[in-house]
């Protein structure tokens, strides 16, 4: 056997090691997909200065504050956030010590008044017999009648007092006034609460509303039954329709705006109370007839043309994924705001406004 040359072996190992490092590093490299950022524009109506959007908050149309009509310590508390309740369900109960004492006192007063009435009745019967036999005067008989009448009235009053005190005991029980969902909890068991103190909130409605405030510069252009557009930050890409149901005639002194309520006419279960919402008002036809047709308009640089005709790149949002789709449209006259859209688009849709020549149909992008 030939002797091993140690130096040659070491030289070969040094030659192989860099190659191993290169291959191992290559396996760890991951290529990140590049998402092209693009500018976009929301399709609006011709006369865009008349389209105004204001922020508001979604809420259930019926919201009931739950409270006791008496004060005391909570001994039963069956209320949880998000709990579904039925009308008449017992939700909470107070110790009712004071009410029960008052009830017992009223019972004692009623018994005493009943005893006095019975005594007065016996005395009246006795005086009547004496008067009829000529052994008693008319004044004695009239006095006995008045005493009995007073005792009877006192007894009737004490009975009513018992009923009232019994009602006060029931004030220490809190029942669900309607079917609904507990949307807020403000108390706990063993807590000492006062009469009318809110301990929870019940969302009992089925319709969704948007509450917002409008400045004095536009409030005169808003009226009941006015149609509006609604979008919610938590539900990107979804458009909802709304109608104005309430317009306050006075300003909110705290916010310096006029409170307005908008009912969502096509709600979904995904809309929850408290979500941030944007409400879009169209003031361009506030003095026109209801049959006036509104023209959509898009910027000129958002419209491309190929052998098949005019097109735009429509932005489609699916969760966090955003992609563009080549979409044909029919345009009309050109104005200072852009091309009038005859067909192919609807209000609020998003379209790309730059790089049309380099965008690809179905390309994934970021806004």
KAZI-V34361 format. One line per field, one symbol per residue. ss: DSSP state (h for helix, s for strand, l for the rest). phi: phi as a letter, one per 30 degrees, with the letter a starting at -180 (. if undefined). burial: b if it has 24 or more other ideal C-beta (glycine too) atoms within 12 Angstrom, else e. Layout:
# KAZI-V34361
ss=???
phi=???
burial=???
This chain:
# KAZI-V34361
ss=lllllhhhhhhhhhhhhhhhhhhhhhhhlllllllssllssslssllhhhssssssssssllsssssllllssssssllllllssllllsssssllhhhhhhhhhhhhhhhhhhhhhhhhhhhhhhhhhhhhlllllhhhhhhhhhhhhhhhhhhhhhhhhhhhhhhhhhllsssllllssssssllllllssllllssssssllllssssssslhhhhlllllllsssssslllllllssssssssllllsllllsssssssslllllllllllssssssslllllllllllllssslhhhlsssllssssssssssllsssssssslssssssllssssssllllllssslllllllllllsssl
phi=.dddddddddddddddeedddddddddddccdddcddbdbbddbcdiedccbcbcabdaddbbcdcadcbclcdcbbcbbdiddbceiddcabcdiddddddddddddddddddddddddddddddddddddcicbddddddddddddddddddddddddddddddddddddcccddbdlbdcabbbbdiddccdiddcabcdcdcccbccabcdddbddccbdiddbcbbbedbdiccbcbbdcbbddbddddchbcdbcbcddbdbdddcdjddbccccccdcdccdddddccdbbdddcccbbdckdabcdcccbiddbbcbdbdbcccdcbdckddcdajbbejdcbdbaiddcdcdiddbbd
burial=eeeeeeeeeeeeeeeeeeeeeeeeeeeeeeeeeeeeebebbbbbbbbbeebbbbbbbbbbbebbebbbebbbbbebbebeeebebeeeeebbbbbbeebeebbeebeebbeebeeebeebeebbeebeeeeeeeeeeeeebeebeebbeebeebbeebeebbeebeebbebbbbbbeeebbbbbbebeeebebeeeeebbbbbbeebbbbbbbbeeebbebbeeebbbbbbbeebebbbbbbbbbebeeeeeeeeebbbbbbbbeebeeebebebbbbbbbbbeeeeeeeeeebbbbbbeebbbeeeeebbbbbbbbeeeebbbbbbbbebeeeeebbbbbeebbebbbbbbbeebeebeeebbbeb
